[in-house]
């Protein structure tokens, strides 16, 4: 039980412990989705596991760019060559 000054709302210890645990759960959820995407799990499968109707929600909220993925993108871009143009 949390004591409060007269005239202010009190908060139960249950509510405090529940709100304190929420950031941990959300961090784990975020990390889990990021690891799934990094491991190459198709985004539609990740969205389904996360309970999202749209894959854009999963991509926008629960995935981060990783250094390895950034390197792969840069390597792909560097390896890409355009055919010579005819003049």
Residue pairs with C-beta under 8 A, 6 or more apart in sequence:
1 10
1 12
1 13
2 10
2 11
2 12
2 13
2 16
3 10
4 10
4 11
29 50
29 62
30 61
30 62
30 64
33 46
33 50
33 58
33 62
33 63
34 62
34 63
34 64
34 66
36 45
36 46
36 49
37 43
37 46
37 58
37 63
38 66
38 68
38 69
43 55
43 58
43 59
44 55
46 55
46 58
46 62
47 53
47 54
47 55
47 57
47 58
50 57
50 58
50 62
52 58
